[in-house]
Amino acid sequence: MKVLVPVKRVIDYNVKVRVKADQTGVDLANVKMSMNPFCEIAVEEAVRLKEKGVATEIVIVSIGPAQAQETIRTALAMGGDRGVLVTTDADPEPLAVAKLLAAVIAEEQPGLVLMGKQAIDGDNNAVGQMLSALLGWPQATYDSAIEISGSTAKVTREVDGGLQVLDVDLPAVITADLRLNEPRYASLPNIMKAKKKEIVSKTVADYGVDIAPRLKVLKVTEPAKRSAGIKVETAADLVSKLNTAGVL
């Protein structure tokens, strides 16, 4: 079974995000970029499926600037087999991303699409669901456990009320949650091997998808700064403050 894993290049989660002075967006100049953490989890799960003999090939797909090739190389070093980069300098909206992925899937014909539930930059949590609708495939989102048997995947989902277990027929779209696994570190030999693995470069025009934005960002602002707390001398003072605040 071929598994297709979309990955996204985002600002590293350890970096403090800075808003541009004109509030038109986030400053990306000289900022460390890396693979979206949820995408890393999806890659790790695909590699584990291959190690179990369930998956036969892992195809890594990314949509973004030429530098996203580095993100694909990271996924290949983790265990991916080959990559597809759809180059664009634009920041496509979730629907455009879903349409591009659907076009790639039409070419690749995978038996499973395994992706992160959301990217930490836009935080939209929408591409997986949109992709499922475009393909007409079953979907299972926010997954913390996956077991594949034959043409069926048993998926444990994290929902507000606890855990939900689903059986979905393959092919399907499955999105990875935080507790699905812990991604491995790529070893130096695998990093070197990844440099020789194939990455096919495509353009948006190759797929004939309209990625023109349908939304307009009016303003981007930083969160309001938290006010400083206060110190109390005694437990009685603490109780008095809590009473005043209406907590007790």
Secondary structure, 3 states (H helix, E strand, C coil): CEEEEEECEEECCCCCCCECCCCCCECCCCCCEEECHHHHHHHHHHHHHHHCCCCCEEEEEEEECCCHHHHHHHHHHHCCCEEEEEECCCCCCHHHHHHHHHHHHHHHCCCEEEEECCCCCCCCCCHHHHHHHHHCCCEEEEEEEEEEECCEEEEEEEECCEEEEEEEECCCEEEECHHHCCCCCCCHHHHHHHCCCCEEEEEHHHHCCCCCCCCCCCCCCCCCCCCCCCCCCCHHHHHHHHHHCCCC
